[in-house]
C-alpha cells in the first residue's frame, strides 16, 4: 500500500524546480526529446521526483520513439492512478503518482507486449536510482 504524501503548493515550490512544479503540480508537459531520461539507459528504478515513491524499473523501459521516457508496466498497480484527461481537445488517460498525486504523464494503448501499454512520462517528474552493485 502506498503511503500518502500531502503538501501545500507553497511547500511543493520550496522543494521543486520551477519546471518540476509546472509539470508535476500543474499538469504541464516538457518538450519531447529534451528531458534527461528519454534516452537514458541506466539500470535501476525510476521514482517520483516529488515524493520518491518507486514507480517504474529500467527492465520495463523501452524506446517508444516519442521523445519521452516510456515504460510498459509500473512497479505495482497502486503506485499509479489513472484519470480521464480531456484537455487540449483530446481524450487521454492521465497518470499520477499514487502517493502524492503528481502529474507524471499519460498512458496509451500502443505499447509493446506483454501489456500493450505505453506509460509516457515527463523526465522532470522522475528521479532515477541506479542499482548498486554488490
MODELLER restraints for C-alpha pairs under 7 A, 6 or more apart:
rsr = mdl.restraints
at = mdl.atoms
rsr.add(forms.Gaussian(group=physical.xy_distance, feature=features.Distance(at['CA:1:A'], at['CA:78:A']), mean=6.83, stdev=0.5))
rsr.add(forms.Gaussian(group=physical.xy_distance, feature=features.Distance(at['CA:2:A'], at['CA:78:A']), mean=6.57, stdev=0.5))
rsr.add(forms.Gaussian(group=physical.xy_distance, feature=features.Distance(at['CA:2:A'], at['CA:79:A']), mean=6.49, stdev=0.5))
rsr.add(forms.Gaussian(group=physical.xy_distance, feature=features.Distance(at['CA:2:A'], at['CA:98:A']), mean=6.69, stdev=0.5))
rsr.add(forms.Gaussian(group=physical.xy_distance, feature=features.Distance(at['CA:2:A'], at['CA:99:A']), mean=5.69, stdev=0.5))
rsr.add(forms.Gaussian(group=physical.xy_distance, feature=features.Distance(at['CA:3:A'], at['CA:99:A']), mean=5.70, stdev=0.5))
rsr.add(forms.Gaussian(group=physical.xy_distance, feature=features.Distance(at['CA:4:A'], at['CA:99:A']), mean=4.56, stdev=0.5))
rsr.add(forms.Gaussian(group=physical.xy_distance, feature=features.Distance(at['CA:4:A'], at['CA:100:A']), mean=5.98, stdev=0.5))
rsr.add(forms.Gaussian(group=physical.xy_distance, feature=features.Distance(at['CA:5:A'], at['CA:51:A']), mean=6.96, stdev=0.5))
rsr.add(forms.Gaussian(group=physical.xy_distance, feature=features.Distance(at['CA:5:A'], at['CA:99:A']), mean=5.68, stdev=0.5))
rsr.add(forms.Gaussian(group=physical.xy_distance, feature=features.Distance(at['CA:5:A'], at['CA:100:A']), mean=4.73, stdev=0.5))
rsr.add(forms.Gaussian(group=physical.xy_distance, feature=features.Distance(at['CA:6:A'], at['CA:100:A']), mean=6.03, stdev=0.5))
rsr.add(forms.Gaussian(group=physical.xy_distance, feature=features.Distance(at['CA:13:A'], at['CA:21:A']), mean=6.45, stdev=0.5))
rsr.add(forms.Gaussian(group=physical.xy_distance, feature=features.Distance(at['CA:20:A'], at['CA:124:A']), mean=5.52, stdev=0.5))
rsr.add(forms.Gaussian(group=physical.xy_distance, feature=features.Distance(at['CA:20:A'], at['CA:125:A']), mean=6.38, stdev=0.5))
rsr.add(forms.Gaussian(group=physical.xy_distance, feature=features.Distance(at['CA:22:A'], at['CA:28:A']), mean=5.48, stdev=0.5))
rsr.add(forms.Gaussian(group=physical.xy_distance, feature=features.Distance(at['CA:23:A'], at['CA:29:A']), mean=5.56, stdev=0.5))
rsr.add(forms.Gaussian(group=physical.xy_distance, feature=features.Distance(at['CA:23:A'], at['CA:103:A']), mean=6.59, stdev=0.5))
rsr.add(forms.Gaussian(group=physical.xy_distance, feature=features.Distance(at['CA:24:A'], at['CA:102:A']), mean=4.73, stdev=0.5))
rsr.add(forms.Gaussian(group=physical.xy_distance, feature=features.Distance(at['CA:24:A'], at['CA:103:A']), mean=4.47, stdev=0.5))
rsr.add(forms.Gaussian(group=physical.xy_distance, feature=features.Distance(at['CA:24:A'], at['CA:104:A']), mean=6.35, stdev=0.5))
rsr.add(forms.Gaussian(group=physical.xy_distance, feature=features.Distance(at['CA:24:A'], at['CA:125:A']), mean=5.97, stdev=0.5))
rsr.add(forms.Gaussian(group=physical.xy_distance, feature=features.Distance(at['CA:25:A'], at['CA:102:A']), mean=5.73, stdev=0.5))
rsr.add(forms.Gaussian(group=physical.xy_distance, feature=features.Distance(at['CA:25:A'], at['CA:103:A']), mean=6.29, stdev=0.5))
rsr.add(forms.Gaussian(group=physical.xy_distance, feature=features.Distance(at['CA:27:A'], at['CA:103:A']), mean=5.28, stdev=0.5))
rsr.add(forms.Gaussian(group=physical.xy_distance, feature=features.Distance(at['CA:29:A'], at['CA:122:A']), mean=6.59, stdev=0.5))
rsr.add(forms.Gaussian(group=physical.xy_distance, feature=features.Distance(at['CA:30:A'], at['CA:122:A']), mean=6.21, stdev=0.5))
rsr.add(forms.Gaussian(group=physical.xy_distance, feature=features.Distance(at['CA:32:A'], at['CA:66:A']), mean=6.93, stdev=0.5))
rsr.add(forms.Gaussian(group=physical.xy_distance, feature=features.Distance(at['CA:32:A'], at['CA:67:A']), mean=4.49, stdev=0.5))
rsr.add(forms.Gaussian(group=physical.xy_distance, feature=features.Distance(at['CA:32:A'], at['CA:68:A']), mean=5.80, stdev=0.5))
rsr.add(forms.Gaussian(group=physical.xy_distance, feature=features.Distance(at['CA:33:A'], at['CA:67:A']), mean=4.22, stdev=0.5))
rsr.add(forms.Gaussian(group=physical.xy_distance, feature=features.Distance(at['CA:33:A'], at['CA:68:A']), mean=6.35, stdev=0.5))
rsr.add(forms.Gaussian(group=physical.xy_distance, feature=features.Distance(at['CA:35:A'], at['CA:123:A']), mean=4.96, stdev=0.5))
rsr.add(forms.Gaussian(group=physical.xy_distance, feature=features.Distance(at['CA:35:A'], at['CA:124:A']), mean=6.67, stdev=0.5))
rsr.add(forms.Gaussian(group=physical.xy_distance, feature=features.Distance(at['CA:36:A'], at['CA:123:A']), mean=5.89, stdev=0.5))
rsr.add(forms.Gaussian(group=physical.xy_distance, feature=features.Distance(at['CA:37:A'], at['CA:69:A']), mean=5.78, stdev=0.5))
rsr.add(forms.Gaussian(group=physical.xy_distance, feature=features.Distance(at['CA:37:A'], at['CA:123:A']), mean=5.29, stdev=0.5))
rsr.add(forms.Gaussian(group=physical.xy_distance, feature=features.Distance(at['CA:38:A'], at['CA:67:A']), mean=5.68, stdev=0.5))
rsr.add(forms.Gaussian(group=physical.xy_distance, feature=features.Distance(at['CA:38:A'], at['CA:68:A']), mean=4.52, stdev=0.5))
rsr.add(forms.Gaussian(group=physical.xy_distance, feature=features.Distance(at['CA:38:A'], at['CA:69:A']), mean=4.11, stdev=0.5))
rsr.add(forms.Gaussian(group=physical.xy_distance, feature=features.Distance(at['CA:38:A'], at['CA:123:A']), mean=6.75, stdev=0.5))
rsr.add(forms.Gaussian(group=physical.xy_distance, feature=features.Distance(at['CA:42:A'], at['CA:130:A']), mean=6.66, stdev=0.5))
rsr.add(forms.Gaussian(group=physical.xy_distance, feature=features.Distance(at['CA:43:A'], at['CA:58:A']), mean=5.48, stdev=0.5))
rsr.add(forms.Gaussian(group=physical.xy_distance, feature=features.Distance(at['CA:43:A'], at['CA:130:A']), mean=5.77, stdev=0.5))
rsr.add(forms.Gaussian(group=physical.xy_distance, feature=features.Distance(at['CA:43:A'], at['CA:131:A']), mean=5.98, stdev=0.5))
rsr.add(forms.Gaussian(group=physical.xy_distance, feature=features.Distance(at['CA:44:A'], at['CA:57:A']), mean=5.94, stdev=0.5))
rsr.add(forms.Gaussian(group=physical.xy_distance, feature=features.Distance(at['CA:44:A'], at['CA:58:A']), mean=5.48, stdev=0.5))
rsr.add(forms.Gaussian(group=physical.xy_distance, feature=features.Distance(at['CA:44:A'], at['CA:129:A']), mean=5.63, stdev=0.5))
rsr.add(forms.Gaussian(group=physical.xy_distance, feature=features.Distance(at['CA:44:A'], at['CA:130:A']), mean=4.31, stdev=0.5))
rsr.add(forms.Gaussian(group=physical.xy_distance, feature=features.Distance(at['CA:44:A'], at['CA:131:A']), mean=4.51, stdev=0.5))
rsr.add(forms.Gaussian(group=physical.xy_distance, feature=features.Distance(at['CA:45:A'], at['CA:54:A']), mean=6.60, stdev=0.5))
rsr.add(forms.Gaussian(group=physical.xy_distance, feature=features.Distance(at['CA:45:A'], at['CA:56:A']), mean=5.77, stdev=0.5))
rsr.add(forms.Gaussian(group=physical.xy_distance, feature=features.Distance(at['CA:45:A'], at['CA:57:A']), mean=4.30, stdev=0.5))
rsr.add(forms.Gaussian(group=physical.xy_distance, feature=features.Distance(at['CA:45:A'], at['CA:58:A']), mean=5.93, stdev=0.5))
rsr.add(forms.Gaussian(group=physical.xy_distance, feature=features.Distance(at['CA:45:A'], at['CA:128:A']), mean=5.87, stdev=0.5))
rsr.add(forms.Gaussian(group=physical.xy_distance, feature=features.Distance(at['CA:45:A'], at['CA:129:A']), mean=5.26, stdev=0.5))
rsr.add(forms.Gaussian(group=physical.xy_distance, feature=features.Distance(at['CA:45:A'], at['CA:130:A']), mean=6.50, stdev=0.5))
rsr.add(forms.Gaussian(group=physical.xy_distance, feature=features.Distance(at['CA:46:A'], at['CA:54:A']), mean=6.08, stdev=0.5))
rsr.add(forms.Gaussian(group=physical.xy_distance, feature=features.Distance(at['CA:46:A'], at['CA:55:A']), mean=5.82, stdev=0.5))
rsr.add(forms.Gaussian(group=physical.xy_distance, feature=features.Distance(at['CA:46:A'], at['CA:56:A']), mean=5.12, stdev=0.5))
rsr.add(forms.Gaussian(group=physical.xy_distance, feature=features.Distance(at['CA:46:A'], at['CA:57:A']), mean=5.92, stdev=0.5))
rsr.add(forms.Gaussian(group=physical.xy_distance, feature=features.Distance(at['CA:46:A'], at['CA:126:A']), mean=5.99, stdev=0.5))
rsr.add(forms.Gaussian(group=physical.xy_distance, feature=features.Distance(at['CA:46:A'], at['CA:127:A']), mean=5.62, stdev=0.5))
rsr.add(forms.Gaussian(group=physical.xy_distance, feature=features.Distance(at['CA:46:A'], at['CA:128:A']), mean=4.54, stdev=0.5))
rsr.add(forms.Gaussian(group=physical.xy_distance, feature=features.Distance(at['CA:46:A'], at['CA:129:A']), mean=6.23, stdev=0.5))
rsr.add(forms.Gaussian(group=physical.xy_distance, feature=features.Distance(at['CA:47:A'], at['CA:53:A']), mean=5.20, stdev=0.5))
rsr.add(forms.Gaussian(group=physical.xy_distance, feature=features.Distance(at['CA:47:A'], at['CA:54:A']), mean=4.16, stdev=0.5))
rsr.add(forms.Gaussian(group=physical.xy_distance, feature=features.Distance(at['CA:47:A'], at['CA:55:A']), mean=5.18, stdev=0.5))
rsr.add(forms.Gaussian(group=physical.xy_distance, feature=features.Distance(at['CA:47:A'], at['CA:56:A']), mean=6.93, stdev=0.5))
rsr.add(forms.Gaussian(group=physical.xy_distance, feature=features.Distance(at['CA:47:A'], at['CA:126:A']), mean=5.48, stdev=0.5))
rsr.add(forms.Gaussian(group=physical.xy_distance, feature=features.Distance(at['CA:47:A'], at['CA:127:A']), mean=5.05, stdev=0.5))
rsr.add(forms.Gaussian(group=physical.xy_distance, feature=features.Distance(at['CA:47:A'], at['CA:128:A']), mean=6.13, stdev=0.5))
rsr.add(forms.Gaussian(group=physical.xy_distance, feature=features.Distance(at['CA:48:A'], at['CA:54:A']), mean=6.46, stdev=0.5))
rsr.add(forms.Gaussian(group=physical.xy_distance, feature=features.Distance(at['CA:48:A'], at['CA:55:A']), mean=6.56, stdev=0.5))
rsr.add(forms.Gaussian(group=physical.xy_distance, feature=features.Distance(at['CA:48:A'], at['CA:97:A']), mean=6.94, stdev=0.5))
rsr.add(forms.Gaussian(group=physical.xy_distance, feature=features.Distance(at['CA:48:A'], at['CA:125:A']), mean=6.04, stdev=0.5))
rsr.add(forms.Gaussian(group=physical.xy_distance, feature=features.Distance(at['CA:48:A'], at['CA:126:A']), mean=4.89, stdev=0.5))
rsr.add(forms.Gaussian(group=physical.xy_distance, feature=features.Distance(at['CA:48:A'], at['CA:127:A']), mean=6.08, stdev=0.5))
rsr.add(forms.Gaussian(group=physical.xy_distance, feature=features.Distance(at['CA:49:A'], at['CA:125:A']), mean=5.02, stdev=0.5))
rsr.add(forms.Gaussian(group=physical.xy_distance, feature=features.Distance(at['CA:49:A'], at['CA:126:A']), mean=4.55, stdev=0.5))
rsr.add(forms.Gaussian(group=physical.xy_distance, feature=features.Distance(at['CA:49:A'], at['CA:127:A']), mean=5.01, stdev=0.5))
rsr.add(forms.Gaussian(group=physical.xy_distance, feature=features.Distance(at['CA:50:A'], at['CA:102:A']), mean=6.97, stdev=0.5))
rsr.add(forms.Gaussian(group=physical.xy_distance, feature=features.Distance(at['CA:51:A'], at['CA:100:A']), mean=6.44, stdev=0.5))
rsr.add(forms.Gaussian(group=physical.xy_distance, feature=features.Distance(at['CA:53:A'], at['CA:99:A']), mean=6.99, stdev=0.5))
rsr.add(forms.Gaussian(group=physical.xy_distance, feature=features.Distance(at['CA:55:A'], at['CA:74:A']), mean=5.71, stdev=0.5))
rsr.add(forms.Gaussian(group=physical.xy_distance, feature=features.Distance(at['CA:55:A'], at['CA:75:A']), mean=5.47, stdev=0.5))
rsr.add(forms.Gaussian(group=physical.xy_distance, feature=features.Distance(at['CA:55:A'], at['CA:79:A']), mean=5.99, stdev=0.5))
rsr.add(forms.Gaussian(group=physical.xy_distance, feature=features.Distance(at['CA:56:A'], at['CA:74:A']), mean=4.80, stdev=0.5))
rsr.add(forms.Gaussian(group=physical.xy_distance, feature=features.Distance(at['CA:56:A'], at['CA:75:A']), mean=5.02, stdev=0.5))
rsr.add(forms.Gaussian(group=physical.xy_distance, feature=features.Distance(at['CA:57:A'], at['CA:75:A']), mean=6.61, stdev=0.5))
rsr.add(forms.Gaussian(group=physical.xy_distance, feature=features.Distance(at['CA:60:A'], at['CA:71:A']), mean=5.20, stdev=0.5))
rsr.add(forms.Gaussian(group=physical.xy_distance, feature=features.Distance(at['CA:60:A'], at['CA:72:A']), mean=5.59, stdev=0.5))
rsr.add(forms.Gaussian(group=physical.xy_distance, feature=features.Distance(at['CA:60:A'], at['CA:73:A']), mean=6.05, stdev=0.5))
rsr.add(forms.Gaussian(group=physical.xy_distance, feature=features.Distance(at['CA:61:A'], at['CA:70:A']), mean=5.67, stdev=0.5))
rsr.add(forms.Gaussian(group=physical.xy_distance, feature=features.Distance(at['CA:61:A'], at['CA:71:A']), mean=4.21, stdev=0.5))
rsr.add(forms.Gaussian(group=physical.xy_distance, feature=features.Distance(at['CA:61:A'], at['CA:72:A']), mean=6.67, stdev=0.5))
rsr.add(forms.Gaussian(group=physical.xy_distance, feature=features.Distance(at['CA:62:A'], at['CA:70:A']), mean=5.82, stdev=0.5))
rsr.add(forms.Gaussian(group=physical.xy_distance, feature=features.Distance(at['CA:62:A'], at['CA:71:A']), mean=5.90, stdev=0.5))
rsr.add(forms.Gaussian(group=physical.xy_distance, feature=features.Distance(at['CA:63:A'], at['CA:70:A']), mean=6.61, stdev=0.5))
rsr.add(forms.Gaussian(group=physical.xy_distance, feature=features.Distance(at['CA:64:A'], at['CA:70:A']), mean=6.20, stdev=0.5))
rsr.add(forms.Gaussian(group=physical.xy_distance, feature=features.Distance(at['CA:68:A'], at['CA:120:A']), mean=6.14, stdev=0.5))
rsr.add(forms.Gaussian(group=physical.xy_distance, feature=features.Distance(at['CA:68:A'], at['CA:121:A']), mean=6.01, stdev=0.5))
rsr.add(forms.Gaussian(group=physical.xy_distance, feature=features.Distance(at['CA:68:A'], at['CA:122:A']), mean=6.20, stdev=0.5))
rsr.add(forms.Gaussian(group=physical.xy_distance, feature=features.Distance(at['CA:68:A'], at['CA:123:A']), mean=6.97, stdev=0.5))
rsr.add(forms.Gaussian(group=physical.xy_distance, feature=features.Distance(at['CA:69:A'], at['CA:120:A']), mean=6.01, stdev=0.5))
rsr.add(forms.Gaussian(group=physical.xy_distance, feature=features.Distance(at['CA:69:A'], at['CA:121:A']), mean=5.55, stdev=0.5))
rsr.add(forms.Gaussian(group=physical.xy_distance, feature=features.Distance(at['CA:69:A'], at['CA:122:A']), mean=6.87, stdev=0.5))
rsr.add(forms.Gaussian(group=physical.xy_distance, feature=features.Distance(at['CA:69:A'], at['CA:123:A']), mean=6.58, stdev=0.5))
rsr.add(forms.Gaussian(group=physical.xy_distance, feature=features.Distance(at['CA:70:A'], at['CA:118:A']), mean=6.02, stdev=0.5))
rsr.add(forms.Gaussian(group=physical.xy_distance, feature=features.Distance(at['CA:70:A'], at['CA:119:A']), mean=5.35, stdev=0.5))
rsr.add(forms.Gaussian(group=physical.xy_distance, feature=features.Distance(at['CA:70:A'], at['CA:120:A']), mean=4.62, stdev=0.5))
rsr.add(forms.Gaussian(group=physical.xy_distance, feature=features.Distance(at['CA:70:A'], at['CA:121:A']), mean=6.27, stdev=0.5))
rsr.add(forms.Gaussian(group=physical.xy_distance, feature=features.Distance(at['CA:71:A'], at['CA:118:A']), mean=5.76, stdev=0.5))
rsr.add(forms.Gaussian(group=physical.xy_distance, feature=features.Distance(at['CA:71:A'], at['CA:119:A']), mean=5.05, stdev=0.5))
rsr.add(forms.Gaussian(group=physical.xy_distance, feature=features.Distance(at['CA:71:A'], at['CA:120:A']), mean=6.80, stdev=0.5))
rsr.add(forms.Gaussian(group=physical.xy_distance, feature=features.Distance(at['CA:72:A'], at['CA:111:A']), mean=6.25, stdev=0.5))
rsr.add(forms.Gaussian(group=physical.xy_distance, feature=features.Distance(at['CA:72:A'], at['CA:112:A']), mean=6.69, stdev=0.5))
rsr.add(forms.Gaussian(group=physical.xy_distance, feature=features.Distance(at['CA:72:A'], at['CA:115:A']), mean=6.26, stdev=0.5))
rsr.add(forms.Gaussian(group=physical.xy_distance, feature=features.Distance(at['CA:72:A'], at['CA:117:A']), mean=5.21, stdev=0.5))
rsr.add(forms.Gaussian(group=physical.xy_distance, feature=features.Distance(at['CA:72:A'], at['CA:118:A']), mean=5.14, stdev=0.5))
rsr.add(forms.Gaussian(group=physical.xy_distance, feature=features.Distance(at['CA:72:A'], at['CA:119:A']), mean=5.99, stdev=0.5))
rsr.add(forms.Gaussian(group=physical.xy_distance, feature=features.Distance(at['CA:78:A'], at['CA:98:A']), mean=6.06, stdev=0.5))
rsr.add(forms.Gaussian(group=physical.xy_distance, feature=features.Distance(at['CA:79:A'], at['CA:97:A']), mean=5.98, stdev=0.5))
rsr.add(forms.Gaussian(group=physical.xy_distance, feature=features.Distance(at['CA:79:A'], at['CA:98:A']), mean=4.56, stdev=0.5))
rsr.add(forms.Gaussian(group=physical.xy_distance, feature=features.Distance(at['CA:79:A'], at['CA:99:A']), mean=6.73, stdev=0.5))
rsr.add(forms.Gaussian(group=physical.xy_distance, feature=features.Distance(at['CA:80:A'], at['CA:95:A']), mean=6.25, stdev=0.5))
rsr.add(forms.Gaussian(group=physical.xy_distance, feature=features.Distance(at['CA:80:A'], at['CA:96:A']), mean=5.70, stdev=0.5))
rsr.add(forms.Gaussian(group=physical.xy_distance, feature=features.Distance(at['CA:80:A'], at['CA:97:A']), mean=5.07, stdev=0.5))
rsr.add(forms.Gaussian(group=physical.xy_distance, feature=features.Distance(at['CA:80:A'], at['CA:98:A']), mean=4.81, stdev=0.5))
rsr.add(forms.Gaussian(group=physical.xy_distance, feature=features.Distance(at['CA:81:A'], at['CA:95:A']), mean=5.63, stdev=0.5))
rsr.add(forms.Gaussian(group=physical.xy_distance, feature=features.Distance(at['CA:81:A'], at['CA:96:A']), mean=5.15, stdev=0.5))
rsr.add(forms.Gaussian(group=physical.xy_distance, feature=features.Distance(at['CA:81:A'], at['CA:97:A']), mean=6.21, stdev=0.5))
rsr.add(forms.Gaussian(group=physical.xy_distance, feature=features.Distance(at['CA:81:A'], at['CA:98:A']), mean=5.30, stdev=0.5))
rsr.add(forms.Gaussian(group=physical.xy_distance, feature=features.Distance(at['CA:82:A'], at['CA:93:A']), mean=6.23, stdev=0.5))
rsr.add(forms.Gaussian(group=physical.xy_distance, feature=features.Distance(at['CA:82:A'], at['CA:94:A']), mean=5.60, stdev=0.5))
rsr.add(forms.Gaussian(group=physical.xy_distance, feature=features.Distance(at['CA:82:A'], at['CA:95:A']), mean=4.70, stdev=0.5))
rsr.add(forms.Gaussian(group=physical.xy_distance, feature=features.Distance(at['CA:82:A'], at['CA:96:A']), mean=6.42, stdev=0.5))
rsr.add(forms.Gaussian(group=physical.xy_distance, feature=features.Distance(at['CA:83:A'], at['CA:93:A']), mean=5.61, stdev=0.5))
rsr.add(forms.Gaussian(group=physical.xy_distance, feature=features.Distance(at['CA:83:A'], at['CA:94:A']), mean=5.09, stdev=0.5))
rsr.add(forms.Gaussian(group=physical.xy_distance, feature=features.Distance(at['CA:83:A'], at['CA:95:A']), mean=6.46, stdev=0.5))
rsr.add(forms.Gaussian(group=physical.xy_distance, feature=features.Distance(at['CA:84:A'], at['CA:92:A']), mean=6.11, stdev=0.5))
rsr.add(forms.Gaussian(group=physical.xy_distance, feature=features.Distance(at['CA:84:A'], at['CA:93:A']), mean=4.86, stdev=0.5))
rsr.add(forms.Gaussian(group=physical.xy_distance, feature=features.Distance(at['CA:84:A'], at['CA:94:A']), mean=6.12, stdev=0.5))
rsr.add(forms.Gaussian(group=physical.xy_distance, feature=features.Distance(at['CA:85:A'], at['CA:91:A']), mean=5.71, stdev=0.5))
rsr.add(forms.Gaussian(group=physical.xy_distance, feature=features.Distance(at['CA:85:A'], at['CA:92:A']), mean=5.03, stdev=0.5))
rsr.add(forms.Gaussian(group=physical.xy_distance, feature=features.Distance(at['CA:85:A'], at['CA:93:A']), mean=5.56, stdev=0.5))
rsr.add(forms.Gaussian(group=physical.xy_distance, feature=features.Distance(at['CA:85:A'], at['CA:94:A']), mean=5.73, stdev=0.5))
rsr.add(forms.Gaussian(group=physical.xy_distance, feature=features.Distance(at['CA:86:A'], at['CA:92:A']), mean=6.39, stdev=0.5))
rsr.add(forms.Gaussian(group=physical.xy_distance, feature=features.Distance(at['CA:92:A'], at['CA:106:A']), mean=6.98, stdev=0.5))
rsr.add(forms.Gaussian(group=physical.xy_distance, feature=features.Distance(at['CA:93:A'], at['CA:106:A']), mean=5.51, stdev=0.5))
rsr.add(forms.Gaussian(group=physical.xy_distance, feature=features.Distance(at['CA:93:A'], at['CA:107:A']), mean=5.67, stdev=0.5))
rsr.add(forms.Gaussian(group=physical.xy_distance, feature=features.Distance(at['CA:94:A'], at['CA:105:A']), mean=5.91, stdev=0.5))
rsr.add(forms.Gaussian(group=physical.xy_distance, feature=features.Distance(at['CA:94:A'], at['CA:106:A']), mean=4.29, stdev=0.5))
rsr.add(forms.Gaussian(group=physical.xy_distance, feature=features.Distance(at['CA:94:A'], at['CA:107:A']), mean=6.46, stdev=0.5))
rsr.add(forms.Gaussian(group=physical.xy_distance, feature=features.Distance(at['CA:95:A'], at['CA:103:A']), mean=6.38, stdev=0.5))
rsr.add(forms.Gaussian(group=physical.xy_distance, feature=features.Distance(at['CA:95:A'], at['CA:104:A']), mean=5.71, stdev=0.5))
rsr.add(forms.Gaussian(group=physical.xy_distance, feature=features.Distance(at['CA:95:A'], at['CA:105:A']), mean=5.46, stdev=0.5))
rsr.add(forms.Gaussian(group=physical.xy_distance, feature=features.Distance(at['CA:95:A'], at['CA:106:A']), mean=5.09, stdev=0.5))
rsr.add(forms.Gaussian(group=physical.xy_distance, feature=features.Distance(at['CA:95:A'], at['CA:107:A']), mean=6.55, stdev=0.5))
rsr.add(forms.Gaussian(group=physical.xy_distance, feature=features.Distance(at['CA:96:A'], at['CA:102:A']), mean=5.24, stdev=0.5))
rsr.add(forms.Gaussian(group=physical.xy_distance, feature=features.Distance(at['CA:96:A'], at['CA:103:A']), mean=4.56, stdev=0.5))
rsr.add(forms.Gaussian(group=physical.xy_distance, feature=features.Distance(at['CA:96:A'], at['CA:104:A']), mean=5.24, stdev=0.5))
rsr.add(forms.Gaussian(group=physical.xy_distance, feature=features.Distance(at['CA:97:A'], at['CA:103:A']), mean=6.70, stdev=0.5))
rsr.add(forms.Gaussian(group=physical.xy_distance, feature=features.Distance(at['CA:97:A'], at['CA:104:A']), mean=6.74, stdev=0.5))
rsr.add(forms.Gaussian(group=physical.xy_distance, feature=features.Distance(at['CA:104:A'], at['CA:121:A']), mean=5.40, stdev=0.5))
rsr.add(forms.Gaussian(group=physical.xy_distance, feature=features.Distance(at['CA:104:A'], at['CA:122:A']), mean=5.97, stdev=0.5))
rsr.add(forms.Gaussian(group=physical.xy_distance, feature=features.Distance(at['CA:104:A'], at['CA:125:A']), mean=5.60, stdev=0.5))
rsr.add(forms.Gaussian(group=physical.xy_distance, feature=features.Distance(at['CA:105:A'], at['CA:120:A']), mean=5.68, stdev=0.5))
rsr.add(forms.Gaussian(group=physical.xy_distance, feature=features.Distance(at['CA:105:A'], at['CA:121:A']), mean=4.40, stdev=0.5))
rsr.add(forms.Gaussian(group=physical.xy_distance, feature=features.Distance(at['CA:105:A'], at['CA:122:A']), mean=5.85, stdev=0.5))
rsr.add(forms.Gaussian(group=physical.xy_distance, feature=features.Distance(at['CA:106:A'], at['CA:119:A']), mean=6.02, stdev=0.5))
rsr.add(forms.Gaussian(group=physical.xy_distance, feature=features.Distance(at['CA:106:A'], at['CA:120:A']), mean=5.38, stdev=0.5))
rsr.add(forms.Gaussian(group=physical.xy_distance, feature=features.Distance(at['CA:106:A'], at['CA:121:A']), mean=6.60, stdev=0.5))
rsr.add(forms.Gaussian(group=physical.xy_distance, feature=features.Distance(at['CA:107:A'], at['CA:117:A']), mean=6.72, stdev=0.5))
rsr.add(forms.Gaussian(group=physical.xy_distance, feature=features.Distance(at['CA:107:A'], at['CA:118:A']), mean=5.45, stdev=0.5))
rsr.add(forms.Gaussian(group=physical.xy_distance, feature=features.Distance(at['CA:107:A'], at['CA:119:A']), mean=4.32, stdev=0.5))
rsr.add(forms.Gaussian(group=physical.xy_distance, feature=features.Distance(at['CA:107:A'], at['CA:120:A']), mean=5.85, stdev=0.5))
rsr.add(forms.Gaussian(group=physical.xy_distance, feature=features.Distance(at['CA:108:A'], at['CA:117:A']), mean=5.72, stdev=0.5))
rsr.add(forms.Gaussian(group=physical.xy_distance, feature=features.Distance(at['CA:108:A'], at['CA:118:A']), mean=5.08, stdev=0.5))
rsr.add(forms.Gaussian(group=physical.xy_distance, feature=features.Distance(at['CA:108:A'], at['CA:119:A']), mean=6.53, stdev=0.5))
rsr.add(forms.Gaussian(group=physical.xy_distance, feature=features.Distance(at['CA:109:A'], at['CA:116:A']), mean=5.88, stdev=0.5))
rsr.add(forms.Gaussian(group=physical.xy_distance, feature=features.Distance(at['CA:109:A'], at['CA:117:A']), mean=4.69, stdev=0.5))
rsr.add(forms.Gaussian(group=physical.xy_distance, feature=features.Distance(at['CA:109:A'], at['CA:118:A']), mean=6.31, stdev=0.5))
rsr.add(forms.Gaussian(group=physical.xy_distance, feature=features.Distance(at['CA:110:A'], at['CA:116:A']), mean=5.80, stdev=0.5))
rsr.add(forms.Gaussian(group=physical.xy_distance, feature=features.Distance(at['CA:110:A'], at['CA:117:A']), mean=5.61, stdev=0.5))
rsr.add(forms.Gaussian(group=physical.xy_distance, feature=features.Distance(at['CA:110:A'], at['CA:118:A']), mean=5.99, stdev=0.5))
rsr.add(forms.Gaussian(group=physical.xy_distance, feature=features.Distance(at['CA:111:A'], at['CA:117:A']), mean=4.06, stdev=0.5))
rsr.add(forms.Gaussian(group=physical.xy_distance, feature=features.Distance(at['CA:111:A'], at['CA:118:A']), mean=4.31, stdev=0.5))
